Amino acid sequence: MARDMHRGGVNHRDFYICHFLLHLEPAPTADAFKLSLIDLHRAQLREVTPRRWRDKDLASLYFSALEIGLTRRDFLRFLQIYFDAPLRAVLAEEAGLLAHLDREAARLQKRYQKKFRQGAAA
């Protein structure tokens, strides 16, 4: 969904895992899962998503998915599907982006923890 959104010229600007809704049809089968993306009021639409905005979306998604039980393998599978390329190629060609995602996730985590501590103290 992220790949198609970005390739279609849309960036979310608030792209956190909590903005994905998982709908289950009455009978829980593999075909019963539907995924929706919500909170699109800040989204931007262009011919091409600028790399800066794509990277911001990916950093937000990565940060928000860090503590929900996903594995490193899940992250690597996402990268392979998102870039639609062999994993080795993605890791080599997108090394700069991956380092950026780690830095941004750490920055967002620090900001989130600071905000959380201030809110708890109040």
C-alpha positions as CSV (number, residue, x, y, z in Angstrom):
1,M,0.0,0.0,0.0
2,A,2.8,2.4,0.9
3,R,4.6,1.6,-2.4
4,D,1.5,2.2,-4.5
5,M,0.7,5.4,-2.6
6,H,4.1,6.9,-3.1
7,R,4.4,5.7,-6.7
8,G,1.0,7.3,-7.3
9,G,2.3,10.7,-6.2
10,V,0.7,10.7,-2.7
11,N,2.5,11.3,0.6
12,H,0.5,11.0,3.8
13,R,2.5,13.4,6.1
14,D,1.1,11.5,9.2
15,F,2.1,8.0,8.1
16,Y,2.0,6.0,11.4
17,I,0.9,2.4,11.8
18,C,-2.1,3.6,13.8
19,H,-3.6,5.1,10.6
20,F,-4.0,1.6,9.1
21,L,-7.3,0.0,9.9
22,L,-7.6,-3.8,9.6
23,H,-11.2,-4.9,8.8
24,L,-12.2,-8.5,9.4
25,E,-15.1,-9.9,7.5
26,P,-17.5,-12.0,9.6
27,A,-15.7,-15.3,8.7
28,P,-12.0,-15.0,9.5
29,T,-10.3,-16.4,6.4
30,A,-7.3,-15.2,4.5
31,D,-9.5,-13.4,2.1
32,A,-11.5,-11.7,4.9
33,F,-8.8,-9.2,5.7
34,K,-9.1,-5.7,4.3
35,L,-6.7,-2.8,5.1
36,S,-7.6,0.8,4.9
37,L,-5.5,3.9,5.4
38,I,-7.2,6.8,7.3
39,D,-6.5,10.3,8.3
40,L,-5.7,11.6,4.8
41,H,-6.6,15.2,5.5
42,R,-2.9,16.2,5.4
43,A,-2.0,14.1,2.4
44,Q,-0.4,15.8,-0.6
45,L,-1.0,14.7,-4.2
46,R,1.5,15.4,-7.0
47,E,2.7,13.8,-10.2
48,V,5.6,12.3,-8.4
49,T,6.2,12.1,-4.6
50,P,9.3,14.0,-3.7
51,R,12.0,11.8,-2.1
52,R,12.0,14.1,0.9
53,W,8.3,13.4,1.6
54,R,8.6,9.8,0.8
55,D,11.5,9.4,3.2
56,K,9.5,11.3,5.9
57,D,6.5,8.9,5.5
58,L,8.8,5.9,5.6
59,A,10.6,7.1,8.8
60,S,7.2,7.7,10.5
61,L,6.0,4.3,9.5
62,Y,9.2,2.7,10.6
63,F,9.2,4.5,14.0
64,S,5.6,3.6,14.7
65,A,6.2,-0.1,13.9
66,L,9.3,-0.5,16.0
67,E,7.5,-1.8,19.1
68,I,4.5,-3.8,17.8
69,G,6.3,-7.1,17.6
70,L,7.6,-7.1,14.1
71,T,10.8,-8.8,13.4
72,R,13.9,-7.8,11.4
73,R,12.7,-10.3,8.8
74,D,9.3,-8.4,8.6
75,F,11.2,-5.2,8.0
76,L,13.4,-6.7,5.3
77,R,10.3,-8.2,3.7
78,F,8.7,-4.8,3.6
79,L,11.8,-3.3,2.0
80,Q,11.9,-6.0,-0.7
81,I,8.2,-5.5,-1.5
82,Y,8.3,-1.7,-1.3
83,F,11.2,-1.3,-3.6
84,D,10.1,-4.3,-5.8
85,A,13.7,-5.5,-6.0
86,P,15.9,-8.3,-4.7
87,L,16.8,-7.6,-1.0
88,R,20.5,-7.5,-1.7
89,A,20.0,-4.8,-4.3
90,V,17.8,-2.8,-1.9
91,L,20.2,-3.0,0.9
92,A,23.1,-1.8,-1.3
93,E,21.2,0.9,-3.2
94,E,19.2,2.3,-0.3
95,A,21.9,2.2,2.4
96,G,21.7,5.9,2.8
97,L,17.9,5.8,3.2
98,L,18.1,2.9,5.7
99,A,20.6,4.9,7.8
100,H,18.3,7.9,7.6
101,L,15.3,5.8,8.8
102,D,17.3,4.6,11.8
103,R,18.3,8.2,12.7
104,E,14.8,9.5,12.2
105,A,13.2,6.7,14.2
106,A,15.6,7.4,17.1
107,R,14.8,11.1,16.9
108,L,11.1,10.5,16.9
109,Q,11.4,8.0,19.7
110,K,13.3,10.5,21.8
111,R,10.7,13.1,21.2
112,Y,7.9,10.7,21.9
113,Q,9.4,9.6,25.2
114,K,10.1,13.2,26.2
115,K,6.4,14.1,25.5
116,F,5.2,11.0,27.3
117,R,7.2,11.8,30.4
118,Q,6.0,15.4,30.5
119,G,2.4,14.2,30.1
120,A,2.8,11.7,32.9
121,A,4.3,14.3,35.2
122,A,1.4,16.7,34.7
